[in-house]
Amino acid sequence: MADVKTTNQHRDVPYHQGAETSVLGGLMLDNDRWDEVAPLLIPTDFYLYVNQLIYREIERLVSAGYPIDLITLSESLERRGLLERCGGFAYLAEMSKNTPSAANIVAYAEIVRECSRARQLMKLGSSLYQQAALLQPSNGKGISTLKQVTDSLIEQGEKELFNLAQQNVPQTCLSITTQASDVMTWLESVAGGAGVTGVPTGFAELDAKTCGWQDGNLILIGARPSMGKTALAVGHALAALYGCPVDRTVQFYSMEMPAAQLMLRLMSILARVPLTRLRSGNLTSHDLELVCGAVGMLSQWENRFLIDDTSYQTPATLRTSVR
């Protein structure tokens, strides 16, 4: 019989042997609880390898439509040459004996899952620590190289943390009645409006077709270089600023154009002075008055219009910045 007792090597690792065996024993008692446990756990969520093997075998049997109990599970494991690796019949019998009911199986599964997430956090932290410890300036790396590597490590950490957080997002199905009720509530809130229910685009014809940018939309602007994509995006941002409540903020991310160039475009649009005249400095006194007026408008938006011209952006860094 394999040794499945708690030893000193497990002492500092987040896991709960009682919860793990109660999940497995509960499934042997009540096969119908599988549909509640399966969305919560995968085999590697179990810390003890023998429990991983048993859970994986239960998963295989359920998928094949076979019933699960002490006898069927042990026979299946034995046919596959896994019974002794899983602690033998005695270990399965002990689990079954020590689990009088499957009533709390979901709570036990949640304990197993959270212990697994804690172990993954420990593993991620250890990995990042080891990689960061190698970044010594004395290794001959320049500042730019060090920054690139540290940025990459931060991005890696954020990505792994995001994936870990997503594991805890519940998967739910909404009834059509709930959806209809939500839509009716939304319709009542926008009834009698001007027809633009989302964020204004700045173009009347486009607003007429889209009713503005809607929540959850991903808008892509495609064109060849120097065709005015950035100018169009700036126009959309200004329209959003004008059309949204004053407590809303517009964030503009530009990975190609520096903030100073974006400010010139903003001033050109607001002052209605051609961009070429602003760039060349060939301005009349009237142009200067218009530009000063535009600067005054921009100063009022200090906390409402934010520009980030960081050239190195990733989905993870964007999420962090927005938060």
N, C-alpha and C positions, 0 to 999 in steps of 0.2 A: 504494500500500500504506500502510495506517495505521501511524503510529509507535507501536510497542509496546515500545520500548526503555526501560530504567530511566533515569530522570532525577533531578535533584537534588530535585524536589518529592516523590519517593517515599522519600527517604533516611531520614527520621525516622518513617516510618509502618510499623507492623508488618505485613509481608507477605513472602511468599516466592514469587518468580516461578517458580522451578524446581519447587516443589511444585504450583503451580497448573497449569503446563503438563504436568507429569507425570500429574496426575489426568486431564486432558482427553486426553492422548495415550494413557494406559492404557485409557481407555474405548473409544477407537478401535481399540485392539489386541484387547481382550477385552470384548465387550458383556456377558458374563455377570457381570462385576464390578459392574455398575450397582446391583444389589440390595444390595451392601455399601456403596456410596458414597452412594446416595440418602438413607438415614436420617441421614447425617452432614452433608450440605451442601445449602444452597439457593443459587440463583444469586448473590445479593448477598453471599455469603461470599467470593466472589472479589473481589480488590481491583481488578484491571484490568478496565475495562468491556468490553473485547473478549472477555475470558475469561468474563465474565458472559453475554454474548450467545451464545457458543459452548456453554456449559453448558446454557443455557436451550433451545437448539436440540436438543442431545442429549436433554434431558429430553422435549421434544415428540416427537422421533422414536421414542424408546423407548416412550412412552405409546401411540403409533400402531402399534407393532409392527414398525417398520422396522429393518433392520440398520444399524449405524453403522461406517463406515470413512472413510478420507480422501476417497474419491470421493463416497460418498452424502452425507456431511456437507457437503462443499463445494457439491455440486449443490443441496442443499436450501437452504443459505444464499443461494446465487445466485438461486434462484427467488424467494426472499422479499426480494431486494434488500439483503441484509445482508452479503454476502461481503466487499466492500471495507471495510465498517465493522469487520469482524472481522480485518483484517490481510491479507485476500486469501488465495489458494490457497497462496502461499509460506509464510505464517505457519502454516497448518494442516500443511503438509508438513514444516516445520521441527520442529513439535511431535511429529509422528509419527516422524520420523527420530531425534529425541533421546530417545525413550522406547523403549528396547529391550525392555522387559518390563512387564507389569502386576502383577508379583508383590508389589510394595510399595505398591500403590495406596491401601490403607486407611491406611497410615502417612502418606502424602502428604496424603490427605484430612483427617486429623486435624491436620496442620500448618496447612492452609488454614483449618480451622475455628477453631483457637486463635488464629491471627493475626486472624481476623475478630472474635472475642470481645474481643481486646485493643483493636482499633480502636473497637469499641462502647463499651468502658470509657473510652477517651480522649474520645469524643464526649459521653458522659454527664457526665464530669468537667468538660469545657469548658462544657457547657450549664449545669450547676449553678453553676459559678464565675461565669459571666456574670450569671445571675439573682441570685445572692447579692451580687454587687458593687453591684447597684442598691439594696440595702436599707440606705440611709443614714438614720440617725435625723434628720438635718437636712432630710429631705424632707417633714417635717410629719406623719409617721405616728406614732401613739401606740404605747406599748409593747405593748398588747394586739394591735394590728394587726400590728406587727413579729413578734410571737411566732406569730401565726396564719400569717403568710406563711412564716416559717422552718420551722414545723412542716409546712406543706404541701410545702416544698421537700425536707425530710428524707423525708417520706412518698413523694414522687415518686422520690427517689433509691433508697429501699429497694425500692420496687415494681419499678423498672427493673433493679436489681441482682438481685432475686429472679427476674425473667423471664430475665435473662441466665444465671443459675445453672441454671435449668430446662432451658436448651438443651443442657446437658451430661449430663442424666439419661438413661441408656441405656434404650431401649425393648426389652424382652425378653419373650418368651413362655415360660411355665413349663409343663413337661410335666405330665400328670396324675399320673405316677408320683411326681414331686417333691412335688406338692401333697399326695398321699395320705400320703407319708412324713412331711411336716411336720405334718399333722393327727394322725397316729398318735403322733408325739412329744408333741404337745400333750395328747392324750387320756391318755397315760401319766402326764404331769406333774400332771393334775388328778384322776386316778382316786382314788376313796376320799375325796374332799373333801366339803364340806357342801352342795354344789350351787350355790354362788355362785362362779363362775369368774372374774368380773370385779370391778369396784369396787362394793362394797355401796351400795345406794340409800338404806338406812335404813327401808325399808318391806318387810316380809316378803312380802306378796302380790306386790309389784312385783318383788322379787328372784326369787320363784318363777316368774314369767313371763319375766323377762329374764336370769336368772342373774347379775344385776349389770350395770353399764355395761361394755360390751366395747370393746376397742381398736378405734379407727377409727369409733366411733359419734359421731353428731352428734345431741344431745338438745335438742329445742326444747320450751319450756314456754309455752303460750299461754293467756291469760285477760284479762279486762277489768281496768282500773286498780283498785288497792286490793283485789285478790282474794287476795293472799298469795303472789304469785309469788316475791318475794325471800325471804320466810320459808321457802318450800319449797326454794329453791336453797340457802339457808344450812343447812337440815336435811340436804340431800344432801351438802354439803361436810363437815359434821361426821361423817356416816356414813362418808365416804371416809377421813377422818382416823382414825377409830376402826378401820376395817377394813383399812387398808393397813399395810405394814411401817413401822417407826419411821424408816427412812431415806428415806421418801417425803415429798414436800412437796405441800400443797394450795394453789393460788393462786386467789384469788377476785377477779374484776374486776367493779367496779360503776361504771357510767357515769352513774347517776342518783342513787343513795343515797350520801351521804358515809360515810367510814369510821367516824365516831363513831356514826352511826345503826346501822350494821351491828354494831358492838360491843355496842350496847344489845340488839339482837336475839339475839346470841350469849349474852350474860349471861342474858337472859330464858329462853332454852332450857336452858342449863346449870344455872341456879339454880332453874328451875321457878317463877319469879316472873312474874306477868302483866306484859306489856310496858307496859300503861297505868300500872301502879303505878311502874315504873321511870321512865317519862317524867314523871310528876307529882311524883315524889319522896315520895309517900305510902307510906313503907315502915315496916314494923314492925321491931323489933329482930331478930326471927327472919329476916325478909327480908334484913336487912343481913348476917347471918351466912351465909345462903345465897349472897348476891352475892359476899361475900369469898371463899367457897370456889370460886365460878366464876372469879373473877379469878386465884386460885392455879392453877387448871387451865389457864387461858389463858396464864399466864406460862411454863408448861412447854412450850407450843407455839410459842415465840418464833420458831424457825426452821423450823417445820413448817406454819404457817398464815399465809399472806401475803395482805394486802389491798391492792389498787390501786384507788383511787377516782378516777383521772384521768378527767375527763369527756369528753376528746377522744381517742378510740381508733380505730385503723384496723387492718385485718388485719396490715399491715406492722409497726405499733408493737407489736401483741400478740405477733407472732412474735419481735421483738427482745427484749421483756420476758421471755418464756418462756425464751429462750436464755440 
